[in-house]
Amino acid sequence: MPRYVIERTLPPGITPAEVEDAVRRAIAVNTTLPQIRWVHSNLAVDRSKFFCEYEAPNPDAVREAARLADIPCDRVTEVVEVCAATYALPS
């Protein structure tokens, strides 16, 4: 399944409670879309951006999930996982 990173610009002054509400909406929508799997997210310390990683059949599926959850979806980029362990130096 292709993997995508979604960049979401959050409104200035968004509160932790509003972030939690958005996350709960995303989880609720994702349970209705079996082709979508939320892998993990990173929230900027200043709460200006969310970077979310999803598995989905295509970028449009990710955008539709965001629309249904009423959360931003500014940029969708297909990615591949790169693990540090793969490049570990021999001991």
C-alpha positions in Angstrom: 0.0 0.0 0.0 1.4 3.4 -0.9 2.4 5.7 2.0 1.9 9.4 2.2 2.9 12.3 4.4 0.2 15.0 4.8 1.2 18.5 5.7 -1.6 20.3 7.5 -1.4 24.1 8.4 -3.3 24.7 11.6 -5.0 28.0 12.4 -3.0 30.5 14.6 -3.8 30.1 18.2 -5.3 26.6 18.0 -5.6 25.2 21.4 -4.6 21.7 22.6 -8.3 20.9 23.0 -9.0 21.9 19.4 -6.1 19.7 18.2 -7.6 16.8 20.2 -11.0 17.4 18.6 -9.5 17.3 15.2 -7.6 14.0 16.0 -10.8 12.4 17.2 -12.6 13.5 14.1 -9.9 12.0 11.9 -10.0 8.7 13.9 -13.8 8.6 13.5 -13.6 9.1 9.8 -10.8 6.7 9.3 -12.8 3.9 10.9 -15.3 4.3 8.1 -12.7 4.1 5.4 -11.0 0.7 5.5 -8.6 1.6 2.7 -7.0 4.3 4.9 -4.6 3.6 7.8 -3.2 6.4 9.9 0.4 5.4 10.8 1.4 8.3 13.0 1.7 12.1 13.2 4.0 14.8 14.4 2.7 18.1 15.7 5.0 21.2 15.5 5.8 22.5 19.0 4.2 25.8 18.1 1.1 23.9 16.9 1.3 25.6 13.5 1.6 22.4 11.5 0.7 18.7 11.6 2.7 16.1 9.6 0.7 12.9 9.3 1.7 9.7 7.8 -1.0 7.5 6.2 -1.2 4.4 4.1 -3.8 4.8 1.4 -4.5 3.6 -2.2 -3.9 7.1 -3.6 -3.6 10.8 -2.6 -7.3 11.5 -3.3 -8.3 8.9 -0.7 -6.2 10.9 1.9 -7.7 14.2 0.8 -11.3 12.8 1.0 -10.6 11.5 4.6 -9.4 15.0 5.5 -12.5 16.6 3.9 -14.8 14.3 5.8 -13.0 15.0 9.1 -13.1 18.7 8.4 -9.3 19.1 8.9 -6.7 20.8 6.6 -4.8 18.9 3.9 -2.4 21.3 2.3 0.1 18.9 0.7 0.2 15.2 0.1 3.5 13.6 -0.7 4.1 9.9 -1.5 7.0 8.6 0.6 9.0 5.5 1.4 10.1 4.5 4.8 13.8 4.8 5.6 14.9 3.2 8.9 18.2 4.0 10.6 18.6 0.3 11.5 18.9 -0.5 7.8 22.1 1.6 7.7 23.5 0.7 11.1 27.3 0.5 11.1 28.8 -2.9 11.8 30.0 -3.3 15.4 
